[in-house]
Amino acid sequence: MRLNKPTKFFFWPRFIVLFLLFFTLLFSAFYFYKYSENEISINKIKSEQKAIVAAQKKYISMTLDSIGQDLLLLSDFIEIHHAYSGRNKKLTELAELNTLALSLRKGLYDQLRYLDLQGNEIIRINYNDGVPSIVPKKQLQNKADRYYFKDSLKLHDGDVYISVLDLNIEHGEIEFPHKPMIRLATPVYDKEGRKRGIVILNYLAEHLLDGLKIFNLNDKDHHMLINNNNYFLFYDRRPELEFAFMFPNHEHKKFSDIYPKTYDCINNKDAGQVTLDTGVLTFDSVFSYPKNIDSLKEVHIIKQDTCWRLITFSPYSDQWSLENASVNDLYISLSIILFSFCMAYVIARLQLKKSNDHNEIRKLAHHDSLTGLINRGYFKKLFHWKMQNARRTGTKLALIYIDLDGFKDLNDSFGHSVGDLALKAVSKNLEYAFSINAYVSRIGGDEFAILIYDFEDTKNIISQVEAYLYLSHRPLKLDGEQHMLNTSIGVAFYPEHGSNINDLMHNADEAMYYIKRSGKNGFQIFNA
């Protein structure tokens, strides 16, 4: 399959990194296994363990960033479909279906929930061990007494709460089989900027912990993950020590109590590597919360735990000398290269597909399908964010409302196909004319709106409007023929003509209709 330029920039760096990662890990394991000299063994084991810890750290960071991104995506579902209003049952059901699709596609979340400000569950999706389902209304519960809801209720716009990694508790008892869980939450706001509820995501952390096992390249190495209080969250060699802080009389089962001499080597150090009499100890710190979440607004993480500690211990083993390398060893090396190439290609393709699916979902949710411009709902959300920023910084906003004169006659005379071509051509002209600090949106039909922000002088806005009017006087070449479409434009400024989104949009619309009534083909600044 041929890749376009943006896709190449996404695919090839990941393919190269994955290929190098797989090749480095597998070839290092083979190299260390074969060597016999003790000094070479120590040096190679150090390199291997550093690579493993670095890969584990990156894996944990990428996983936490991914679930943080899913939390914001789930919040977008709720806000886009206004599930918080409760007035439109179909919109709430659509939000439920989108949430169900997220649970089914990801397969990582025990529960996906939306709660109102009183702790009542409005939407809940249960994973059900791989068979996600929407919980019926009569089975929804109130979670106002749960610590994670109380903590989440304090969040502000842009805040993301993440709990500690612990075991799930049902009916006051630890659920068995044990179910490691991380809970993330973020508030939901309506278009008026009011907090309406909390989105909570229960991540099945067994996926994260099981993923650490793939980095274990031999049966002798020890891989551990400990929390900020030195309790084991993951220990592949001694799973009975995991989550000891959850059980009575197990509080002493800390890393510092089980391995006091080893703990002295890493205490008060963020990262490092120590050579012991019995092997090589490698450790590094990793943040226990998402650090890199792509979002249009600033994201602030509220966390209960700051970091974890990755620890690996690799004992010495007998190895062969390089001079004894055989033809079979060369064949194995070639097999490692081929396997790394195949695995890197498959994983990179899967990541590319996931990225494309995510981008397509965002595009469908935020953009007009015909013109590619921002749709009305997303335009209002951007308007809300920019108005909040304008209030903080004391800057101005300009709202420009545009209606095409004679579009209905064009549609009726030449057909909808020509009308669609006209809308696309006008959209391109608008994006060209308003390309700096501006959002261009198709509000509906033949109406468009432009939001301009971070400007100093209203004269510049008037100049841009006049320049677009001049551009709109040129005939549009549609389906081989030229057609004229004039334009009526209304302009309103914040804060002079309104202190909220609805007032500004209404006043700009009034100014535009004044031009309509006055003969069309011009612009008018709102005047009360």
C-alpha positions in Angstrom: 0.0 0.0 0.0 1.4 3.4 -1.0 1.6 6.0 1.8 1.0 9.7 1.3 3.3 12.2 2.8 1.6 12.8 6.2 1.2 9.1 6.6 4.9 8.5 5.8 5.9 10.9 8.6 3.7 8.9 11.0 4.5 5.4 9.8 8.2 5.4 9.1 9.6 6.9 12.4 7.5 4.4 14.4 8.5 1.5 12.1 12.2 2.4 12.5 11.9 2.8 16.3 10.0 -0.5 16.7 12.4 -2.3 14.4 15.4 -1.0 16.4 13.7 -1.8 19.7 12.8 -5.4 18.7 16.1 -6.0 17.1 18.1 -4.5 20.0 16.2 -6.5 22.6 16.3 -9.8 20.8 19.8 -9.5 19.5 21.0 -8.4 23.0 19.3 -11.4 24.6 21.0 -13.7 22.0 24.3 -12.0 22.5 24.2 -12.1 26.3 23.1 -15.7 26.2 26.0 -16.8 24.1 28.9 -15.1 25.8 30.9 -17.0 28.4 33.4 -14.5 29.7 32.3 -13.0 33.0 33.4 -9.4 32.3 31.7 -9.3 28.9 28.6 -10.8 30.6 28.5 -8.0 33.1 28.8 -5.2 30.5 26.2 -6.8 28.1 23.7 -7.4 30.9 24.0 -3.7 31.9 23.2 -2.7 28.3 20.3 -5.1 28.1 18.7 -4.0 31.3 19.0 -0.3 30.5 17.3 -0.9 27.2 14.6 -3.0 28.9 13.9 -0.4 31.6 13.9 2.4 29.0 11.4 0.4 26.9 9.3 -0.3 29.9 9.3 3.3 30.9 8.3 4.4 27.4 5.6 1.7 27.3 4.1 2.8 30.6 4.2 6.5 29.5 2.6 5.7 26.2 -0.1 3.6 27.9 -1.0 6.3 30.4 -1.0 9.0 27.7 -3.3 6.8 25.6 -5.9 6.2 28.4 -5.7 9.9 29.2 -6.5 10.7 25.6 -9.4 8.2 25.7 -10.8 10.0 28.7 -10.9 13.3 26.9 -12.4 11.6 23.9 -15.1 10.1 26.1 -15.7 13.6 27.5 -16.0 15.0 24.0 -18.7 12.3 23.3 -20.7 13.5 26.3 -20.3 17.2 25.4 -21.0 16.9 21.7 -24.2 14.9 22.2 -25.3 17.0 25.2 -25.9 13.9 27.3 -25.8 16.1 30.4 -29.1 17.8 29.5 -31.4 14.8 29.8 -33.9 16.5 27.5 -33.1 14.6 24.4 -33.2 10.8 24.9 -31.9 10.1 21.4 -28.7 12.2 22.0 -28.1 10.4 25.3 -28.6 7.0 23.6 -26.1 8.1 20.9 -23.6 9.1 23.6 -24.1 5.6 25.1 -23.5 3.9 21.7 -20.3 5.9 21.2 -19.1 5.0 24.7 -20.0 1.4 24.0 -18.0 1.5 20.7 -15.0 2.9 22.6 -15.2 0.1 25.2 -15.6 -2.5 22.5 -12.8 -1.2 20.3 -10.3 -0.6 23.1 -11.0 -3.6 25.3 -9.1 -1.9 28.1 -11.8 -0.5 30.4 -13.8 -2.2 33.1 -16.3 0.6 33.2 -16.9 3.8 31.3 -19.2 6.1 33.2 -20.8 9.6 33.1 -22.1 10.8 36.5 -24.0 14.0 37.3 -23.0 16.4 40.0 -25.0 14.4 42.6 -23.1 11.2 41.9 -25.9 9.6 39.9 -24.8 7.4 37.0 -26.3 8.7 33.8 -24.3 6.4 31.5 -22.4 3.3 32.4 -20.7 0.7 30.1 -19.6 -2.5 31.7 -16.8 -4.5 29.9 -18.1 -7.9 31.1 -14.9 -9.8 30.3 -14.9 -8.9 26.7 -18.7 -8.5 26.1 -19.4 -4.8 26.7 -22.9 -3.7 27.4 -24.9 -0.6 28.3 -26.2 -0.9 31.9 -30.0 -0.4 32.0 -31.2 2.8 33.7 -32.8 0.9 36.6 -29.4 -0.7 37.5 -27.5 2.6 37.6 -26.2 3.6 41.0 -25.2 6.6 43.0 -21.5 6.9 43.6 -21.5 10.1 45.7 -19.8 8.4 48.6 -16.8 7.0 46.6 -13.5 8.7 47.2 -12.7 9.1 43.5 -16.1 10.9 42.9 -15.5 13.2 45.8 -12.0 14.0 44.5 -13.3 14.4 40.9 -16.0 16.8 41.9 -13.4 19.3 42.9 -11.9 19.4 39.3 -12.0 22.5 37.1 -12.2 22.8 33.3 -9.2 21.1 31.9 -8.4 19.1 35.0 -7.8 15.3 34.8 -7.9 13.3 38.0 -6.0 10.0 38.2 -6.2 7.6 41.1 -3.5 5.4 42.6 -3.1 1.9 41.1 -4.8 -0.5 43.5 -7.1 -3.5 43.5 -10.8 -3.0 42.7 -13.2 -3.2 45.7 -16.8 -4.4 45.3 -19.3 -4.4 48.2 -16.6 -3.4 50.6 -14.3 -6.4 49.7 -11.4 -6.8 47.3 -12.7 -8.4 44.1 -11.4 -11.9 43.3 -9.8 -12.7 41.0 -7.8 -9.6 41.7 -8.5 -6.8 39.4 -5.8 -4.0 39.3 -7.5 -0.7 38.5 -6.7 2.9 37.7 -9.5 5.4 37.7 -9.4 8.6 35.6 -11.9 11.4 35.7 -12.5 14.8 34.1 -15.4 17.2 34.4 -18.0 17.9 31.6 -19.1 21.4 30.9 -22.1 22.6 28.8 -21.9 25.2 26.1 -22.6 27.9 28.7 -19.5 26.9 30.6 -21.3 25.3 33.5 -20.0 22.1 35.1 -22.6 19.3 34.4 -21.0 16.1 35.6 -18.0 13.9 35.7 -16.7 11.3 33.2 -15.0 8.4 34.9 -12.9 5.7 33.2 -11.9 2.5 35.0 -8.8 1.2 33.3 -8.0 -2.5 33.7 -4.4 -2.1 34.8 -3.7 -5.8 34.3 -3.1 -4.8 30.6 -0.4 -2.5 31.7 1.1 -4.9 34.2 0.9 -7.9 31.8 2.6 -5.8 29.1 5.6 -5.5 31.4 6.1 -9.3 31.1 6.9 -9.1 27.4 10.2 -7.3 28.3 11.4 -10.3 30.3 13.9 -11.9 27.9 14.9 -14.9 30.1 13.7 -16.9 33.1 16.4 -15.6 35.4 15.8 -11.9 35.3 13.6 -10.2 37.9 11.2 -7.4 36.8 9.5 -5.2 39.4 7.4 -2.1 39.5 7.0 -0.4 42.9 4.9 2.6 43.9 5.8 5.8 45.8 5.5 3.9 49.1 7.8 1.1 48.0 5.1 -1.5 47.7 5.2 -4.0 44.8 2.7 -3.3 42.0 4.3 -5.9 39.7 6.9 -8.6 40.5 7.1 -11.4 37.9 9.0 -13.7 40.2 7.0 -13.2 43.4 3.4 -12.2 42.6 2.3 -13.0 46.1 4.0 -9.7 47.2 2.0 -7.6 44.8 -0.5 -5.0 46.3 0.4 -5.9 49.9 -0.8 -2.5 51.1 -4.4 -3.7 50.3 -4.3 -6.5 52.7 -4.3 -6.5 56.6 -1.1 -7.6 58.2 0.8 -7.4 54.9 2.1 -3.8 55.4 5.6 -5.1 56.0 5.9 -6.6 52.5 7.7 -3.6 51.0 10.7 -3.6 48.7 12.7 -1.9 51.4 11.7 -4.7 53.9 12.2 -7.7 51.5 15.5 -6.4 50.0 17.0 -4.0 52.6 20.5 -4.0 51.2 19.4 -3.6 47.6 17.0 -0.8 48.7 20.0 1.1 50.2 21.6 1.1 46.7 18.6 2.9 45.1 17.3 5.0 48.0 17.1 8.7 47.2 18.1 8.1 43.6 15.9 8.6 40.6 17.7 6.3 38.2 20.9 4.3 38.0 22.6 0.9 37.7 24.5 -1.0 40.4 26.7 -4.0 40.0 26.2 -6.4 42.9 28.0 -9.7 43.8 25.1 -11.7 42.3 24.1 -9.6 39.3 23.2 -6.2 37.9 20.5 -4.0 39.4 18.9 -1.4 37.1 16.3 1.1 38.1 14.5 4.2 36.8 11.6 6.4 37.8 8.5 6.8 35.7 5.6 9.2 36.1 2.4 7.4 37.3 0.1 9.7 35.4 -0.2 11.0 31.8 2.4 13.6 30.8 1.6 14.2 27.1 -2.1 14.6 26.3 -3.0 16.2 23.0 -5.8 18.7 23.6 -7.0 22.0 22.3 -7.2 23.3 25.9 -4.6 23.2 28.6 -4.7 19.9 30.6 -3.9 19.9 34.3 -3.3 16.5 36.0 -4.6 16.0 39.5 -2.8 12.9 40.8 -2.7 10.9 44.0 0.7 9.3 43.2 3.6 11.1 41.6 5.9 8.3 40.3 6.6 4.6 40.2 10.0 2.8 40.2 11.0 0.3 37.6 13.5 -2.2 38.8 15.2 -5.1 37.0 17.7 -7.6 38.5 19.8 -9.8 36.1 22.0 -12.5 37.7 25.2 -13.6 35.9 25.1 -16.6 33.7 27.7 -18.7 31.8 28.3 -17.5 28.2 30.3 -18.6 25.2 33.2 -16.7 23.6 32.7 -14.8 20.3 35.4 -16.9 18.6 33.1 -19.9 18.9 30.3 -18.4 16.8 28.9 -20.9 14.4 26.9 -20.8 11.2 23.8 -21.4 13.1 24.5 -18.3 15.2 24.5 -16.3 11.9 21.2 -17.9 10.8 19.7 -16.9 14.2 20.9 -13.3 13.7 19.3 -13.2 10.3 16.1 -14.6 11.8 16.1 -11.9 14.5 16.4 -9.2 11.8 13.5 -10.7 9.8 11.3 -11.2 12.9 12.0 -7.6 14.1 11.2 -6.3 10.6 7.9 -8.2 10.5 6.8 -7.3 14.1 7.8 -3.6 13.6 5.8 -3.5 10.3 2.7 -5.1 11.8 2.7 -2.9 14.9 3.4 0.3 13.0 0.6 -0.5 10.6 -1.8 -1.1 13.5 -0.7 2.2 15.1 -1.3 3.9 11.8 -4.8 2.4 11.5 -5.6 3.4 15.0 -4.4 7.0 14.4 -6.4 7.2 11.1 -9.5 5.9 12.9 -9.1 8.4 15.7 -8.5 11.3 13.3 -11.6 10.2 11.2 -13.8 10.2 14.4 -12.5 13.7 15.3 -13.1 15.0 11.8 -16.6 13.6 11.6 -17.4 15.1 15.0 -15.9 18.5 14.4 -16.2 19.3 10.7 -18.8 19.8 8.0 -18.8 16.8 5.6 -19.3 18.9 2.4 -16.9 21.8 2.8 -14.5 20.5 5.4 -15.0 23.6 7.5 -15.7 23.5 11.3 -19.3 22.6 12.0 -21.7 24.7 14.2 -21.2 22.6 17.4 -17.5 22.7 17.3 -17.5 26.4 16.3 -19.4 27.2 19.5 -17.0 25.2 21.6 -14.0 27.0 20.1 -15.9 30.3 20.6 -16.4 29.5 24.2 -12.7 28.7 24.8 -11.6 31.9 23.0 -14.1 34.0 24.9 -12.7 32.6 28.2 -9.2 33.5 27.1 -10.4 37.0 26.0 -11.9 37.6 29.4 -8.6 36.7 31.1 -6.4 38.7 28.7 -8.6 41.6 28.0 -8.4 41.1 24.2 -11.1 41.5 21.6 -13.1 39.0 19.5 -14.8 39.6 16.1 -17.7 37.5 14.9 -18.5 37.7 11.2 -21.8 36.3 9.9 -22.0 35.6 6.2 -25.0 34.7 4.0 -24.9 34.1 0.3 -27.3 36.2 -1.8 -29.0 34.3 -4.6 -27.9 30.8 -3.5 -31.4 29.4 -3.5 -31.9 30.6 -7.1 -28.6 29.0 -8.1 -29.7 25.7 -6.5 -33.1 25.7 -8.1 -31.8 26.7 -11.6 -28.7 24.6 -11.9 -29.2 21.7 -9.4 -27.8 20.8 -6.0 -24.5 19.5 -7.5 -23.7 23.1 -8.7 -24.9 24.4 -5.4 -22.5 22.1 -3.6 -19.6 23.3 -5.8 -20.5 26.8 -5.0 -20.4 26.2 -1.2 -17.0 24.5 -1.6 -15.6 27.4 -3.7 -16.9 30.0 -1.2 -15.4 27.9 1.7 -12.0 28.1 0.0 -12.3 31.8 -0.5 -13.2 32.3 3.1 -10.3 30.3 4.4 -8.0 32.3 2.0 -9.4 35.7 3.2 -9.5 34.9 6.9 -6.4 32.8 7.4 -4.7 34.5 10.4 -6.0 33.9 14.0 -9.4 32.9 12.6 -11.8 30.0 12.7 -14.1 29.6 9.6 -17.3 27.6 10.1 -20.3 26.6 8.0 -23.2 27.2 10.3 -25.8 25.6 8.0 -27.2 25.9 4.5 -25.5 28.9 2.8 -24.6 30.6 6.1 -21.0 30.9 7.4 -19.4 32.3 10.5 -15.9 33.5 11.2 -14.4 34.0 14.6 -11.3 36.2 14.7 -9.2 36.5 17.9 -6.1 38.2 19.3 -6.3 41.3 17.2 -5.5 44.9 18.2 -7.5 47.2 16.0 -11.1 46.7 14.6 -10.0 48.5 11.5 -8.0 45.5 10.5 -11.1 43.4 10.7 -13.1 45.8 8.6 -10.2 45.7 6.0 -10.4 41.9 5.9 -14.2 42.0 5.4 -13.8 44.6 2.6 -11.1 42.5 1.0 -13.4 39.5 1.1 -16.3 41.5 -0.4 -14.0 42.5 -3.3 -13.0 38.8 -3.7 -16.7 37.7 -3.7 -17.5 40.0 -6.6 -15.5 37.7 -8.9 -17.6 35.1 -10.7 -17.3 31.5 -9.5 -16.4 28.9 -12.1 -18.7 26.0 -11.4 -18.9 22.9 -13.6 -17.4 24.8 -16.6 -19.7 27.8 -16.2 -19.3 31.2 -14.4 -21.9 32.2 -11.8 -22.2 35.3 -9.5 -23.0 35.0 -5.8 -23.1 38.2 -3.8 -22.7 38.3 -0.1 -24.4 39.9 2.9 -22.2 40.2 6.0 -22.8 41.2 9.6 -20.1 41.9 12.1 -20.2 42.0 16.0 -17.3 42.7 18.4 -16.6 41.3 21.9 -17.1 42.8 24.4 -18.8 45.9 22.8 -21.7 44.0 21.3 -22.2 41.2 23.7 -20.8 39.4 26.7 -21.7 35.9 25.8 -21.8 33.7 22.7 -25.5 33.8 22.1 -25.7 37.6 22.3 -22.8 38.0 19.8 -24.1 35.5 17.4 -27.6 37.1 17.5 -26.3 40.6 17.0 -24.0 39.6 14.1 -27.0 37.9 12.6 -29.1 41.0 13.0 -26.4 43.1 11.3 -26.3 40.7 8.4 -30.1 40.8 8.0 -30.0 44.6 8.0 -27.8 44.3 4.9 -30.3 41.8 3.4 -33.2 44.2 3.9 -31.1 47.2 2.6 -30.3 45.7 -0.8 -27.8 42.9 0.0 -24.2 42.7 -1.2 -22.4 44.5 1.6 -21.5 44.4 5.3 -22.8 46.1 8.4 -21.3 46.4 11.9 -23.9 45.8 14.6 -25.5 49.0 16.0 -28.1 48.7 18.7 
